[in-house]
Amino acid sequence: MNKRFKAILGISAAVALMAILMVVPTACSGGSSNSPNTVTMANLQFSPSSMTVSIGTTVTWKNNDNVQHSVTSDTGLFDSGLFSPGGTYTHTFSTAGTYPYHCTIHSGMTGTITVQ
C-alpha cells in the first residue's frame, strides 16, 4: 500500500470510531439526558412525573426551565423552597411509601416518588 492510501484509511477508521463513540452512550441510556434518580423540570412539568426507587435512594430534581420552581411534598416531608433555573434539590428517601409532591407556584406541576 502506498503512504497516501494508508493515511486515508487511518483517517477513515478514526472518523468511524469517533462516530461510534458518540452514538453508543446515547443508545445505552435510552436517549435520555437524565441521570438515574433525577427528575427534570422543564415546560412547567416534572419529568418523569413518577419514579420508583429503593429505600435509601437520593432523588435529585433539576430545574431546566426558565422560571423558578419548588419541590414540595404533599405531606410536608420535604420542601425545597423556590429555586432558580439551573438549580437542583435533593432528598434521600429512608422509608417505604408513596410520596406525592408539587410545585407551589405552578399547580399543574405534580409528581410522585414511590419508595420500596
C-alpha positions in Angstrom: 0.0 0.0 0.0 1.2 3.5 -0.7 1.6 6.0 2.1 -1.3 8.2 0.8 -3.8 5.2 0.9 -2.6 4.2 4.4 -3.2 7.8 5.6 -6.7 7.9 4.1 -7.5 4.5 5.6 -6.3 5.6 9.0 -8.3 8.8 9.0 -11.4 6.9 7.8 -11.0 4.4 10.7 -10.6 7.2 13.2 -13.7 9.1 12.0 -15.7 5.9 12.1 -14.6 5.1 15.7 -15.4 8.7 16.8 -18.9 8.3 15.3 -19.5 5.1 17.1 -18.3 6.5 20.4 -20.7 9.5 20.0 -23.7 7.2 19.4 -23.1 4.4 21.9 -23.7 6.4 25.1 -27.0 7.8 23.8 -28.2 4.4 22.7 -27.3 2.8 26.0 -29.1 5.5 28.0 -32.3 5.2 26.0 -31.8 8.6 24.6 -32.4 10.4 27.9 -30.2 13.0 29.3 -31.4 12.3 32.8 -29.1 10.6 35.3 -30.6 7.8 37.3 -32.9 9.1 40.0 -33.1 12.6 38.5 -36.3 14.4 37.8 -36.0 17.4 35.5 -38.3 20.4 35.5 -39.0 21.8 32.0 -42.0 23.2 30.2 -43.8 23.5 33.6 -43.7 19.8 34.3 -41.7 17.2 36.2 -40.2 14.5 34.0 -40.6 11.7 34.8 -43.7 12.6 36.7 -43.5 9.3 38.7 -40.5 7.3 39.8 -40.0 4.1 41.8 -36.8 3.9 43.9 -35.3 1.7 46.7 -35.1 2.8 50.4 -32.1 4.9 50.9 -32.1 6.4 47.4 -31.4 10.1 46.9 -33.5 11.7 44.2 -32.3 14.9 42.5 -34.6 17.5 40.9 -33.0 19.8 38.4 -34.6 23.0 37.2 -34.1 23.1 33.4 -36.9 25.6 33.0 -36.7 29.3 32.6 -38.7 30.1 35.8 -38.4 29.3 39.5 -39.9 26.1 40.8 -40.3 24.2 44.1 -40.4 20.6 45.0 -42.8 20.4 47.9 -44.1 17.2 49.5 -47.9 17.0 49.7 -47.4 15.5 53.3 -44.8 18.0 54.5 -41.9 15.5 54.3 -39.7 17.8 52.2 -39.7 21.3 50.7 -37.0 22.8 48.5 -38.3 26.3 48.7 -38.1 28.2 45.4 -35.0 27.6 43.3 -33.9 29.2 40.1 -33.2 27.8 36.6 -30.1 25.6 36.7 -30.6 24.9 40.4 -31.0 21.4 42.0 -32.6 20.0 45.1 -32.0 16.5 46.6 -33.9 14.4 49.1 -33.0 11.0 50.4 -35.9 8.6 51.0 -35.4 6.5 54.0 -38.9 4.9 54.5 -41.0 2.9 52.1 -44.2 4.6 50.9 -45.7 6.8 48.2 -44.7 10.4 48.2 -46.7 12.8 46.0 -45.2 16.3 45.5 -45.9 19.5 43.6 -44.6 23.0 42.7 -46.0 25.6 45.0 -46.3 28.2 42.2 -47.4 26.0 39.3 -50.4 24.0 40.4 -50.3 21.7 37.3 -46.8 20.5 38.2 -47.2 17.3 40.2 -45.2 14.1 40.7 -44.9 11.0 42.8 -41.9 9.1 44.2 -42.7 5.5 45.2 -40.1 4.0 47.7 -39.9 0.2 48.0 
